[in-house]
Amino acid sequence: MPSTRLGDNWTLDEMRQSEQSDRDRVSSEQAVAETFDRWVTDGMAAGMERRHRRLAERMLDRVAISTNGCLLDVGCGNGWLARLIVDRVPEAAVVGIDVSREMVHQARLDCADLASVMFAPGAAEEIPWAEEYFTHVMSIESAYYWRDPAKAALEIFRVSKPGGTFHILINYYEENRFSAGWDTETGLTLHRLSAADWVALFATAGFEEVISDQIPDDSPISPGKSPEAKARRQGLQDIGALYVTGRRSKAKGSADLQARVDPGLFRILR
């Protein structure tokens, strides 16, 4: 007997599969959120900036952020990247989202004096923002935690302005053998994709000029590590983080579509 068709598109089986997929995604997000909630409780959140700041600086050296830029940080943690961006371009506006509510709370505390920065709970697959809004979308050491990277790429495309760019930076990827095993160490389901896979995901989502590169990390290695841990860290840094970037095409005949964002908006919402 054929499945009962509801309307023009959905069958009962398809609806059940969709609901199961949603439950799986929510469960995965909850596991990640709980892990990073504990990081805040255990005082580990501050270490994120120490470990990733130098790579973020080297990435930002490649990004042209104008004074009317409006940026989204996906997987913002305690807001350290937002602070780094505003230090460089004080006039820019930054929105950060994270599945960890404790991280969002900590980010709001740490950035309370920055009027053009705000934070909200949110996942890459369902970005709580209007379409065609951000001039830049960034994500550092977060993409491999996403439950559905393909859906996340589509969402990043949706919220990017025509002419806007995305910038993904991760150490956990197929070509970096020194990052293997992080899924076991964290106890989480992670996506260990290749550089070509990440490029294909964002190109399929609609971005143009999608390319990848590797950015070596020249930050000092913390003292006190065992020889094995030091060798692994050195190898990780030498190979470098995977950097993936691309651009959403501008509408034909359009001028510069970067709209000025009033920082007062963020004071109201925050």
Residue frames relative to the residue before (quaternion, step in Angstrom):
aa qw qx qy qz dx dy dz
M 1.0000 0.0000 0.0000 0.0000 0.00 0.00 0.00
P 0.4346 -0.7028 0.4882 0.2809 3.62 -0.81 0.91
S 0.5876 -0.5821 0.4291 0.3630 3.56 -1.19 0.58
T 0.5272 -0.6176 0.4797 0.3323 3.55 -1.11 0.69
R 0.2346 -0.7880 0.5550 0.1264 3.58 -0.73 1.03
L 0.2238 -0.7758 0.5824 0.0939 3.54 -0.87 1.06
G 0.8060 0.0157 -0.0506 0.5896 3.56 -0.47 1.15
D 0.7539 -0.3927 0.2855 0.4427 3.55 -1.06 -0.71
N 0.8022 0.3688 -0.1379 0.4488 3.57 1.11 -0.61
W 0.8034 0.3616 -0.1560 0.4466 3.57 0.78 -1.02
T 0.2030 -0.7145 0.6521 0.1521 3.55 -1.20 0.68
L 0.6609 -0.4847 0.3738 0.4342 3.58 -1.26 0.22
D 0.6373 0.5247 -0.3308 0.4573 3.60 0.98 -0.79
E 0.6569 0.5060 -0.3115 0.4642 3.58 0.96 -0.84
M 0.6362 0.5191 -0.3299 0.4658 3.58 1.03 -0.77
R 0.6547 0.5061 -0.3190 0.4621 3.59 0.96 -0.85
Q 0.6413 0.5179 -0.3239 0.4643 3.59 0.99 -0.81
S 0.6479 0.5143 -0.3154 0.4650 3.56 0.98 -0.83
E 0.6572 0.5051 -0.3094 0.4661 3.57 0.96 -0.86
Q 0.6433 0.5128 -0.3217 0.4687 3.59 1.01 -0.79
S 0.6296 0.5297 -0.3244 0.4668 3.57 1.04 -0.80
D 0.6466 0.5098 -0.3153 0.4719 3.57 0.99 -0.83
R 0.6521 0.5082 -0.3185 0.4637 3.60 0.97 -0.84
D 0.6371 0.5223 -0.3273 0.4628 3.58 0.99 -0.81
R 0.6617 0.5078 -0.3118 0.4550 3.58 0.93 -0.88
V 0.6539 0.5094 -0.3126 0.4639 3.57 0.94 -0.91
S 0.6461 0.5184 -0.3192 0.4604 3.58 0.99 -0.84
S 0.6518 0.5097 -0.3069 0.4704 3.58 0.99 -0.85
E 0.6542 0.5063 -0.3095 0.4689 3.58 0.94 -0.88
Q 0.6429 0.5308 -0.3252 0.4463 3.57 0.99 -0.82
A 0.6394 0.5238 -0.3256 0.4591 3.59 1.00 -0.80
V 0.6545 0.4914 -0.3071 0.4856 3.58 0.98 -0.84
A 0.6521 0.5250 -0.3154 0.4469 3.58 0.92 -0.94
E 0.6680 0.5017 -0.3064 0.4564 3.59 0.90 -0.87
T 0.6163 0.5464 -0.3421 0.4523 3.57 1.06 -0.74
F 0.7433 0.4033 -0.2327 0.4803 3.56 0.82 -0.97
D 0.5241 0.5759 -0.4166 0.4692 3.58 1.21 -0.30
R 0.6638 0.4995 -0.3015 0.4680 3.58 0.96 -0.88
W 0.5889 0.5710 -0.3714 0.4349 3.58 1.07 -0.67
V 0.6480 0.5005 -0.3183 0.4778 3.57 0.99 -0.81
T 0.6687 0.5110 -0.2953 0.4523 3.57 0.87 -0.98
D 0.7321 0.4250 -0.2253 0.4823 3.58 1.02 -0.85
G 0.5214 -0.6711 0.3965 0.3472 3.59 1.27 0.07
M 0.4720 0.7007 -0.4224 0.3283 3.58 1.22 0.39
A 0.4762 0.7064 -0.4330 0.2944 3.62 1.21 -0.30
A 0.6413 0.5494 -0.3306 0.4214 3.57 0.98 -0.82
G 0.6089 0.5851 -0.3515 0.4043 3.58 1.12 -0.57
M 0.5311 0.6369 -0.4113 0.3784 3.59 1.19 -0.41
E 0.6717 0.4800 -0.3040 0.4755 3.57 0.92 -0.86
R 0.6410 0.5359 -0.3363 0.4345 3.59 0.91 -0.82
R 0.7155 0.4607 -0.2588 0.4570 3.58 0.93 -0.90
H 0.8128 0.3241 -0.1275 0.4670 3.57 0.94 -0.86
R 0.4511 0.7330 -0.4414 0.2537 3.60 1.19 -0.26
R 0.6819 0.5012 -0.3149 0.4298 3.58 0.80 -0.96
L 0.6408 0.5042 -0.3266 0.4780 3.59 0.98 -0.77
A 0.6409 0.5217 -0.3261 0.4590 3.58 0.98 -0.81
E 0.6332 0.5262 -0.3316 0.4607 3.58 0.99 -0.77
R 0.6764 0.4866 -0.2980 0.4656 3.57 0.92 -0.87
M 0.6249 0.5110 -0.3390 0.4831 3.57 1.12 -0.60
L 0.6762 0.5014 -0.3000 0.4487 3.58 0.86 -0.94
D 0.5580 0.5960 -0.3895 0.4263 3.60 1.17 -0.48
R 0.6975 0.4636 -0.2601 0.4805 3.59 1.20 -0.53
V 0.6795 0.4992 -0.2686 0.4658 3.60 1.26 -0.27
A 0.2721 -0.7530 0.5791 0.1534 3.56 -0.83 1.01
I 0.0168 -0.7980 0.6009 -0.0415 3.57 -0.39 1.27
S 0.2454 -0.7895 0.5478 0.1281 3.57 -0.56 1.15
T 0.6671 -0.5195 0.3591 0.3951 3.56 -1.28 0.30
N 0.7088 0.3806 -0.2735 0.5273 3.60 1.20 -0.27
G 0.3427 0.7588 -0.4855 0.2666 3.56 1.21 0.49
C 0.1102 -0.7540 0.6438 0.0697 3.54 -1.19 0.66
L 0.0885 -0.8522 0.5148 -0.0306 3.56 -0.39 1.28
L 0.2117 -0.7389 0.6253 0.1347 3.54 -1.24 0.62
D 0.1470 -0.7621 0.6262 0.0746 3.57 -0.93 0.96
V 0.1710 -0.8029 0.5682 0.0573 3.58 -0.42 1.27
G 0.7776 0.1333 -0.1592 0.5935 3.57 -0.48 1.23
C 0.1009 0.8875 -0.4439 0.0710 3.53 1.01 0.95
G 0.3137 -0.7542 0.5272 0.2342 3.60 1.14 -0.35
N 0.7857 -0.2980 0.2267 0.4924 3.56 -0.94 -0.88
G 0.6627 -0.5699 0.2937 0.3870 3.59 1.18 0.52
W 0.3604 0.7745 -0.4737 0.2142 3.58 1.22 0.17
L 0.6451 0.5092 -0.3395 0.4575 3.63 1.00 -0.70
A 0.6145 0.5459 -0.3492 0.4499 3.60 1.00 -0.73
R 0.6541 0.5010 -0.3132 0.4723 3.57 0.97 -0.82
L 0.6418 0.5256 -0.3213 0.4567 3.56 1.00 -0.81
I 0.6492 0.5146 -0.3145 0.4633 3.59 0.98 -0.84
V 0.6927 0.4729 -0.2848 0.4641 3.58 0.84 -0.96
D 0.5752 0.5626 -0.3807 0.4558 3.60 1.12 -0.51
R 0.6991 0.4543 -0.2576 0.4884 3.58 1.06 -0.78
V 0.7971 0.0795 0.0012 0.5986 3.57 0.89 -0.94
P 0.2203 -0.8343 0.4884 0.1297 3.62 0.20 1.23
E 0.6699 0.5220 -0.3063 0.4300 3.59 1.10 -0.60
A 0.5448 0.6380 -0.3941 0.3752 3.60 1.24 -0.34
A 0.2980 -0.7182 0.5974 0.1963 3.55 -1.26 0.51
V 0.0983 -0.8079 0.5810 0.0082 3.57 -0.95 0.92
V 0.1144 -0.7476 0.6517 0.0569 3.54 -1.05 0.92
G 0.0935 -0.7932 0.5996 0.0506 3.58 -0.90 0.89
I 0.0601 -0.7827 0.6177 0.0464 3.58 -1.03 0.78
D 0.0289 0.7849 -0.6175 0.0416 3.55 -1.16 0.64
V 0.4910 -0.6609 0.4765 0.3083 3.58 -1.10 0.67
S 0.6359 0.5025 -0.3225 0.4890 3.59 1.27 -0.33
R 0.3394 -0.7572 0.5236 0.1934 3.57 -0.54 1.15
E 0.6078 0.5430 -0.3599 0.4542 3.59 1.09 -0.59
M 0.6306 0.5119 -0.3328 0.4792 3.59 1.04 -0.73
V 0.6401 0.5190 -0.3263 0.4632 3.59 0.95 -0.84
H 0.6460 0.5157 -0.3156 0.4660 3.58 0.96 -0.87
Q 0.6648 0.4949 -0.3044 0.4695 3.58 0.93 -0.89
A 0.6334 0.5332 -0.3305 0.4530 3.59 1.00 -0.80
R 0.6466 0.5158 -0.3222 0.4605 3.58 0.97 -0.81
L 0.6468 0.5092 -0.3165 0.4713 3.58 1.03 -0.77
D 0.7161 0.4745 -0.2596 0.4412 3.56 0.83 -1.03
C 0.7594 0.3377 -0.1812 0.5258 3.60 1.17 -0.53
A 0.2619 0.8214 -0.4801 0.1616 3.58 1.24 0.36
D 0.7028 0.4661 -0.2690 0.4652 3.58 1.13 -0.58
L 0.6107 0.5384 -0.3499 0.4634 3.61 1.27 0.06
A 0.3049 -0.8117 0.4726 0.1576 3.57 -0.24 1.29
S 0.7392 0.4207 -0.2334 0.4712 3.61 1.08 -0.62
V 0.6209 0.5049 -0.3397 0.4941 3.58 1.25 0.45
M 0.0815 0.7869 -0.6102 0.0427 3.57 -1.00 0.78
F 0.2104 -0.7799 0.5836 0.0837 3.55 -1.27 0.53
A 0.0021 -0.7938 0.6073 -0.0319 3.54 -1.13 0.72
P 0.5327 -0.5845 0.4829 0.3761 3.60 -1.15 0.48
G 0.3101 0.7519 -0.5416 0.2123 3.57 -0.98 0.77
A 0.3198 -0.7400 0.5668 0.1701 3.54 -1.24 0.62
A 0.6280 -0.5597 0.3890 0.3755 3.55 -1.19 0.57
E 0.6741 0.5111 -0.2973 0.4428 3.59 1.07 -0.68
E 0.7733 0.1517 -0.0962 0.6080 3.60 1.24 -0.34
I 0.0614 -0.8336 0.5489 -0.0007 3.55 0.40 1.24
P 0.3240 -0.7893 0.4895 0.1801 3.62 -0.56 1.11
W 0.5465 0.5929 -0.4093 0.4270 3.55 0.61 1.14
A 0.6187 -0.5703 0.4026 0.3605 3.54 -1.27 0.43
E 0.5836 -0.5880 0.4364 0.3510 3.55 -1.23 0.50
E 0.8548 0.1645 -0.1293 0.4749 3.54 -1.35 0.52
Y 0.3861 0.7589 -0.4361 0.2911 3.57 0.95 0.91
F 0.7949 0.3636 -0.1679 0.4558 3.59 0.81 -1.02
T 0.4216 -0.6925 0.5303 0.2477 3.55 -1.05 0.82
H 0.7832 0.0692 -0.0356 0.6169 3.59 1.20 -0.57
V 0.0913 -0.7472 0.6538 0.0764 3.55 -1.12 0.75
M 0.0524 -0.8169 0.5739 -0.0240 3.56 -0.75 1.10
S 0.0298 0.7757 -0.6303 0.0095 3.53 -1.23 0.52
I 0.0611 -0.8097 0.5835 -0.0112 3.56 -0.66 1.14
E 0.8519 -0.0560 -0.0121 0.5206 3.57 -0.77 1.12
S 0.5588 0.5998 -0.3924 0.4173 3.56 0.97 0.86
A 0.6076 0.6400 -0.3590 0.3038 3.58 0.96 -0.89
Y 0.6746 0.5041 -0.3199 0.4342 3.61 0.95 -0.71
Y 0.5996 0.5377 -0.3631 0.4684 3.60 1.28 -0.09
W 0.5099 0.6704 -0.4279 0.3277 3.59 1.17 -0.43
R 0.5002 -0.6604 0.4743 0.2977 3.55 -0.97 0.87
D 0.8062 0.0727 0.0095 0.5871 3.59 0.91 -0.95
P 0.2356 -0.8220 0.4998 0.1377 3.62 0.13 1.24
A 0.6311 0.5376 -0.3460 0.4393 3.62 1.01 -0.72
K 0.6643 0.4813 -0.3004 0.4866 3.57 0.98 -0.83
A 0.6222 0.5416 -0.3346 0.4557 3.57 1.05 -0.75
A 0.6372 0.5236 -0.3282 0.4605 3.59 0.99 -0.81
L 0.6382 0.5173 -0.3200 0.4720 3.59 1.03 -0.77
E 0.6554 0.5038 -0.3115 0.4686 3.58 1.00 -0.80
I 0.6356 0.5157 -0.3315 0.4693 3.58 0.99 -0.78
F 0.6229 0.5161 -0.3340 0.4838 3.58 1.05 -0.73
R 0.6488 0.5472 -0.3249 0.4173 3.60 0.89 -0.91
V 0.7640 0.3809 -0.2114 0.4760 3.61 0.85 -0.92
S 0.5521 0.6067 -0.4001 0.4086 3.62 1.24 -0.06
K 0.4750 -0.6469 0.5166 0.2984 3.55 -1.06 0.77
P 0.5592 -0.5229 0.4900 0.4169 3.60 -1.18 0.33
G 0.7652 0.2611 -0.2356 0.5393 3.55 -0.68 1.10
G 0.5541 0.6220 -0.3842 0.3981 3.59 1.28 -0.18
T 0.3106 -0.7638 0.5467 0.1457 3.56 -1.25 0.44
F 0.2295 -0.7308 0.6165 0.1824 3.56 -1.30 0.38
H 0.1132 -0.7870 0.6063 0.0170 3.54 -1.21 0.64
I 0.0278 -0.8024 0.5943 -0.0466 3.57 -0.49 1.27
L 0.0186 -0.7927 0.6088 -0.0261 3.59 -0.88 0.96
I 0.1432 0.7975 -0.5668 0.1491 3.60 -0.60 1.16
N 0.3503 -0.7204 0.5610 0.2089 3.54 -1.21 0.61
Y 0.6744 0.4790 -0.2873 0.4828 3.57 1.18 -0.52
Y 0.3707 0.6889 -0.5416 0.3075 3.56 -0.17 1.31
E 0.7316 -0.5062 0.2515 0.3812 3.52 -1.23 0.61
E 0.7026 0.4932 -0.2823 0.4283 3.59 0.90 -0.87
N 0.6771 0.4573 -0.2992 0.4929 3.59 1.19 -0.32
R 0.2359 -0.8235 0.5016 0.1204 3.56 0.02 1.31
F 0.6193 0.5754 -0.3482 0.4052 3.59 1.13 -0.50
S 0.6573 0.4890 -0.3191 0.4763 3.58 1.24 -0.24
A 0.4268 0.7030 -0.4683 0.3229 3.61 1.25 -0.07
G 0.7486 0.3926 -0.2911 0.4480 3.56 -1.03 0.79
W 0.4661 0.6866 -0.4536 0.3248 3.58 1.20 -0.11
D 0.6031 0.5572 -0.3721 0.4328 3.59 1.05 -0.65
T 0.6554 0.4966 -0.3094 0.4776 3.58 0.99 -0.79
E 0.6656 0.5162 -0.3022 0.4463 3.56 0.95 -0.88
T 0.7306 0.4078 -0.2409 0.4918 3.58 0.97 -0.78
G 0.3581 -0.7389 0.4928 0.2880 3.57 1.16 -0.55
L 0.5893 0.5704 -0.3528 0.4505 3.57 1.27 0.35
T 0.4920 -0.6170 0.5169 0.3317 3.54 -1.28 0.36
L 0.0188 -0.8164 0.5757 -0.0408 3.58 -0.46 1.20
H 0.3914 -0.7031 0.5459 0.2332 3.56 -1.25 0.52
R 0.0911 -0.7956 0.5988 0.0130 3.58 -0.43 1.24
L 0.0565 0.8294 -0.5450 0.1092 3.55 0.24 1.34
S 0.5064 -0.6227 0.4965 0.3307 3.55 -1.27 0.33
A 0.6728 -0.4626 0.3744 0.4396 3.55 -1.30 0.18
A 0.6537 0.5177 -0.3130 0.4546 3.58 0.96 -0.87
D 0.6214 0.5452 -0.3387 0.4494 3.59 1.06 -0.74
W 0.6745 0.4884 -0.2998 0.4653 3.58 0.89 -0.93
V 0.6282 0.5245 -0.3360 0.4663 3.58 0.98 -0.78
A 0.6680 0.5121 -0.3011 0.4481 3.58 0.90 -0.93
L 0.6233 0.5560 -0.3443 0.4288 3.59 0.99 -0.80
F 0.7378 0.4160 -0.2416 0.4735 3.57 0.82 -0.96
A 0.6004 0.5312 -0.3635 0.4746 3.58 1.12 -0.54
T 0.6514 0.5093 -0.3076 0.4709 3.58 0.99 -0.82
A 0.6343 0.5411 -0.3252 0.4462 3.58 1.10 -0.67
G 0.6624 -0.5326 0.2963 0.4356 3.58 1.23 -0.31
F 0.5207 0.6459 -0.4214 0.3661 3.59 1.24 -0.13
E 0.2979 -0.7332 0.5861 0.1737 3.54 -1.23 0.58
E 0.8135 0.2585 -0.1895 0.4853 3.56 -1.32 0.30
V 0.2672 0.7796 -0.5238 0.2153 3.60 1.03 0.75
I 0.0635 0.7976 -0.5916 0.0992 3.56 -0.70 1.11
S 0.2224 -0.7520 0.5982 0.1648 3.54 -1.30 0.26
D 0.0278 -0.7615 0.6475 0.0082 3.52 -1.29 0.51
Q 0.3220 -0.7111 0.5770 0.2404 3.55 -1.30 0.11
I 0.1761 -0.7930 0.5801 0.0601 3.55 -0.81 1.08
P 0.3203 -0.7567 0.5353 0.1955 3.62 -0.44 1.16
D 0.3461 -0.7268 0.5634 0.1860 3.53 -1.19 0.67
D 0.1064 -0.8304 0.5461 0.0305 3.57 -0.48 1.18
S 0.3708 0.7280 -0.4991 0.2887 3.59 1.17 0.47
P 0.5763 -0.6014 0.4134 0.3679 3.61 -1.09 0.59
I 0.4188 -0.6891 0.5321 0.2581 3.56 -1.11 0.70
S 0.5350 -0.6498 0.4371 0.3171 3.56 -0.88 0.96
P 0.4505 -0.6867 0.4915 0.2896 3.61 -0.93 0.82
G 0.7071 0.4909 -0.3273 0.3896 3.53 -1.28 0.26
K 0.5067 0.6408 -0.4367 0.3768 3.59 1.23 0.02
S 0.5407 -0.5849 0.4829 0.3638 3.55 -1.19 0.50
P 0.6559 -0.5094 0.3557 0.4288 3.64 -1.14 0.40
E 0.6481 0.5169 -0.3234 0.4563 3.59 1.01 -0.78
A 0.6782 0.4854 -0.2896 0.4696 3.57 0.91 -0.93
K 0.6411 0.5192 -0.3260 0.4618 3.57 1.04 -0.77
A 0.6523 0.5103 -0.3160 0.4629 3.59 0.97 -0.84
R 0.6476 0.5113 -0.3228 0.4637 3.56 0.99 -0.79
R 0.6614 0.5033 -0.3063 0.4642 3.56 0.94 -0.88
Q 0.6521 0.5105 -0.3205 0.4598 3.57 0.96 -0.83
G 0.6499 0.5110 -0.3161 0.4653 3.58 0.98 -0.79
L 0.6235 0.5456 -0.3221 0.4581 3.54 1.03 -0.84
Q 0.7034 0.4674 -0.2657 0.4649 3.56 0.89 -0.96
D 0.6458 0.5350 -0.3303 0.4331 3.58 0.99 -0.79
I 0.6612 0.4790 -0.3072 0.4889 3.60 0.96 -0.84
G 0.3497 -0.7820 0.4496 0.2531 3.53 1.04 -0.76
A 0.5618 -0.5906 0.4687 0.3406 3.51 -1.32 0.38
L 0.4649 -0.6499 0.5239 0.2950 3.54 -1.18 0.61
Y 0.1048 -0.7810 0.6154 0.0193 3.54 -0.86 1.06
V 0.0170 -0.7911 0.6102 -0.0387 3.56 -0.69 1.15
T 0.0707 0.8047 -0.5822 0.0928 3.57 -0.82 0.99
G 0.0850 0.7807 -0.6159 0.0623 3.53 -1.26 0.48
R 0.3709 -0.7363 0.5369 0.1789 3.53 -1.33 0.18
R 0.3560 -0.6767 0.5931 0.2521 3.53 -1.16 0.65
S 0.4757 -0.7000 0.4448 0.2932 3.58 -0.73 1.01
K 0.4733 -0.6498 0.5155 0.2965 3.55 -1.20 0.60
A 0.5497 -0.5698 0.4827 0.3743 3.53 -1.23 0.47
K 0.5776 -0.6106 0.4113 0.3527 3.56 -1.01 0.78
G 0.8342 0.1928 -0.1614 0.4908 3.51 -0.95 0.97
S 0.5129 0.6566 -0.4257 0.3530 3.59 1.25 0.05
A 0.4154 -0.6601 0.5640 0.2714 3.52 -1.26 0.55
D 0.7410 -0.3279 0.2738 0.5182 3.57 -1.22 -0.35
L 0.2018 -0.8262 0.5193 0.0840 3.59 -0.57 1.14
Q 0.4265 0.6843 -0.4869 0.3358 3.60 1.18 0.29
A 0.1897 -0.8071 0.5532 0.0815 3.56 -0.41 1.24
R 0.5135 -0.6238 0.4948 0.3199 3.51 -1.12 0.69
V 0.1889 -0.7851 0.5814 0.0997 3.60 -0.81 0.97
D 0.3603 -0.7401 0.5317 0.1994 3.55 -0.72 1.10
P 0.4222 -0.7187 0.4806 0.2726 3.64 -0.56 1.07
G 0.5494 0.6260 -0.3975 0.3852 3.59 1.15 -0.50
L 0.5545 0.6108 -0.3813 0.4173 3.56 1.16 -0.60
F 0.6953 0.4763 -0.2805 0.4593 3.55 0.93 -0.90
R 0.6025 0.5431 -0.3676 0.4548 3.60 1.07 -0.59
I 0.6492 0.5204 -0.3138 0.4575 3.56 1.02 -0.84
L 0.7269 0.4523 -0.2555 0.4491 3.58 0.77 -1.04
R 0.6873 0.4974 -0.2955 0.4393 3.55 1.00 -0.75
